[in-house]
Amino acid sequence: PDLNQRFEMIDEDNREGGDDYITPGESATLLSYLRASLLGSANNATIVLQRSTGLSDKGFIDAMNKKAQDLGMRDSIFAEPTGLDPNNISTTRDIVLLLKEVGKNDRIREIIGTNISTIRVYPRGNIRQVVTTNHLMGTIIPVEYGKTGYLDESLYNLATVVSTSKGKELFVIILGSETNEKRIQDAKNLTVWSERTYEW
């Protein structure tokens, strides 16, 4: 898509979860929506991105599921695009496959590989900061990129890639931590354990 194309957010785009970096009646480029969605976990921005494709809800979800199958994510099912529906399911193996694919896309990798970014929101042209929900960034762990998730049914989750001391990529998938703090500590513990015990 043309990421410089501007779309207006409408009331129907509103969803719970994440910060509202853009609100109904405001507009932004698709790149800004992408940053709000991926970096700031803004679910309303995710819906605008879906709507911008021109696909129906069912058509978009079908495309998500086809892409997952094409990537070999054999145990994943998508029921809607934001991750809010507990009928969205996956496994650690499948999430690693998705992260590997993400790593091939320089734009997406750059967005979820930073702590903070800015977006411009119209009609006033205001600049707003989008802050990552991946609090593993900024710690002693050398994070390359990653994405968080939360649902009451699945608790606190994290899919991230870190650099090892051997210059390798380590995929760390955390599912079902009880709190955000435990999610980050679990990721730290697994990273340190892998460094100490795994031989490349």
NUMAR-374432 format. One line per 4 residues: number of its first residue (from 1); their letters; for each residue x, y, z of C-alpha. Coordinates in nm, 2 decimals. Layout:
N
NUM) a) X Y Z; ... .
***
This chain:
200
1) pdln) 0.00 0.00 0.00; 0.09 0.37 -0.03; 0.18 0.44 0.33; 0.17 0.82 0.26 .
5) qrfe) -0.21 0.79 0.18; -0.42 0.96 0.45; -0.73 0.81 0.60; -0.98 0.95 0.85 .
9) mide) -1.07 0.75 1.16; -1.44 0.70 1.21; -1.64 0.60 1.52; -1.68 0.24 1.40 .
13) dnre) -1.30 0.20 1.42; -1.30 0.24 1.80; -1.18 -0.07 1.99; -1.07 -0.12 2.35 .
17) ggdd) -0.71 -0.16 2.43; -0.40 0.04 2.37; -0.37 0.42 2.37; -0.58 0.63 2.14 .
21) yitp) -0.31 0.81 1.95; -0.56 0.90 1.68; -0.93 0.95 1.75; -1.24 0.96 1.53 .
25) gesa) -1.26 1.27 1.32; -0.89 1.29 1.29; -0.68 1.16 1.00; -0.33 1.04 0.95 .
29) tlls) -0.12 0.86 0.70; -0.12 0.48 0.68; 0.24 0.49 0.81; 0.12 0.67 1.12 .
33) ylra) -0.16 0.42 1.17; 0.10 0.14 1.13; 0.32 0.30 1.40; 0.03 0.35 1.64 .
37) sllg) -0.08 -0.01 1.58; 0.25 -0.20 1.60; 0.45 0.02 1.84; 0.17 0.16 2.06 .
41) sann) -0.08 -0.14 2.03; -0.36 0.10 1.93; -0.64 -0.13 1.82; -0.84 0.14 1.66 .
45) ativ) -0.54 0.21 1.43; -0.53 -0.15 1.34; -0.90 -0.14 1.23; -0.83 0.17 1.01 .
49) lqrs) -0.54 -0.03 0.84; -0.78 -0.31 0.78; -1.05 -0.08 0.64; -0.79 0.09 0.41 .
53) tgls) -0.75 -0.23 0.22; -1.10 -0.22 0.09; -1.16 -0.58 0.20; -1.46 -0.68 0.40 .
57) dkgf) -1.41 -0.80 0.75; -1.44 -1.16 0.64; -1.22 -1.10 0.33; -0.95 -0.95 0.55 .
61) idam) -0.96 -1.23 0.80; -0.96 -1.49 0.52; -0.65 -1.32 0.39; -0.48 -1.33 0.73 .
65) nkka) -0.55 -1.70 0.76; -0.42 -1.77 0.41; -0.10 -1.58 0.49; -0.06 -1.78 0.81 .
69) qdlg) -0.09 -2.10 0.62; 0.15 -1.99 0.35; 0.40 -1.92 0.63; 0.36 -2.27 0.77 .
73) mrds) 0.17 -2.15 1.08; -0.04 -2.47 1.08; -0.17 -2.42 1.44; -0.29 -2.06 1.41 .
77) ifae) -0.64 -1.93 1.35; -0.74 -1.57 1.32; -1.09 -1.46 1.40; -1.04 -1.08 1.37 .
81) ptgl) -0.74 -0.85 1.31; -0.67 -0.68 1.65; -0.60 -0.98 1.87; -0.89 -0.89 2.10 .
85) dpnn) -1.10 -1.20 2.02; -1.00 -1.50 2.23; -1.08 -1.71 1.92; -0.75 -1.59 1.78 .
89) istt) -0.51 -1.88 1.86; -0.15 -1.96 1.79; 0.15 -2.14 1.93; 0.51 -2.05 2.01 .
93) rdiv) 0.63 -2.23 1.70; 0.40 -2.04 1.47; 0.48 -1.70 1.63; 0.85 -1.77 1.56 .
97) lllk) 0.76 -1.83 1.19; 0.57 -1.50 1.19; 0.86 -1.31 1.36; 1.10 -1.45 1.09 .
101) evgk) 0.87 -1.31 0.82; 0.85 -0.98 1.00; 1.23 -0.97 1.01; 1.23 -0.96 0.63 .
105) ndri) 1.03 -0.64 0.62; 1.26 -0.34 0.69; 0.97 -0.10 0.75; 0.79 -0.31 1.01 .
109) reii) 1.11 -0.43 1.17; 1.22 -0.06 1.21; 0.88 0.03 1.37; 0.88 -0.25 1.63 .
113) gtni) 1.25 -0.22 1.69; 1.24 0.12 1.85; 1.13 0.27 2.19; 0.94 0.57 2.06 .
117) stir) 0.83 0.73 1.73; 0.62 1.03 1.62; 0.31 1.06 1.41; 0.14 1.36 1.26 .
121) vypr) -0.24 1.39 1.31; -0.47 1.61 1.11; -0.66 1.84 1.06; -0.43 2.04 1.29 .
125) gnir) -0.11 1.87 1.20; -0.02 1.79 1.56; 0.28 1.58 1.63; 0.22 1.30 1.88 .
129) qvvt) 0.47 1.05 2.03; 0.40 0.68 2.01; 0.57 0.48 2.29; 0.64 0.11 2.27 .
133) tnhl) 0.45 -0.14 2.48; 0.76 -0.37 2.47; 0.92 -0.28 2.80; 1.20 -0.52 2.74 .
137) mgti) 1.35 -0.25 2.53; 1.57 -0.02 2.72; 1.69 -0.30 2.95; 2.03 -0.48 2.94 .
141) ipve) 1.87 -0.72 2.69; 1.97 -0.63 2.33; 1.63 -0.63 2.17; 1.61 -0.62 1.79 .
145) ygkt) 1.23 -0.60 1.75; 0.92 -0.74 1.91; 0.55 -0.71 1.99; 0.34 -0.74 2.31 .
149) gyld) -0.01 -0.87 2.35; -0.26 -0.90 2.63; -0.60 -1.06 2.68; -0.78 -1.17 3.00 .
153) esly) -0.79 -1.52 2.85; -0.42 -1.53 2.76; -0.27 -1.28 3.01; 0.06 -1.10 2.92 .
157) nlat) 0.24 -1.22 2.61; 0.56 -1.11 2.42; 0.71 -1.21 2.10; 1.06 -1.06 2.05 .
161) vvst) 1.40 -1.11 1.89; 1.72 -1.04 2.07; 2.08 -1.04 1.97; 2.31 -1.30 2.13 .
165) skgk) 2.67 -1.25 2.23; 2.75 -1.48 1.93; 2.58 -1.24 1.69; 2.28 -1.47 1.64 .
169) elfv) 1.91 -1.40 1.66; 1.73 -1.55 1.96; 1.35 -1.57 1.94; 1.19 -1.53 2.28 .
173) iilg) 0.82 -1.61 2.30; 0.64 -1.55 2.63; 0.28 -1.66 2.67; 0.06 -1.64 2.98 .
177) setn) 0.27 -1.43 3.22; 0.06 -1.30 3.51; 0.17 -0.93 3.49; 0.36 -0.70 3.26 .
181) ekri) 0.66 -0.71 3.50; 0.67 -1.09 3.50; 0.65 -1.10 3.13; 0.96 -0.88 3.10 .
185) qdak) 1.14 -1.08 3.37; 1.05 -1.41 3.21; 1.20 -1.28 2.88; 1.51 -1.17 3.06 .
189) nltv) 1.55 -1.51 3.24; 1.50 -1.70 2.92; 1.75 -1.49 2.73; 2.02 -1.52 3.00 .
193) wser) 1.95 -1.90 3.04; 1.98 -1.95 2.66; 2.31 -1.75 2.65; 2.45 -1.97 2.93 .
197) tyew) 2.34 -2.31 2.81; 2.29 -2.31 2.43; 2.58 -2.38 2.20; 2.53 -2.25 1.84 .
***
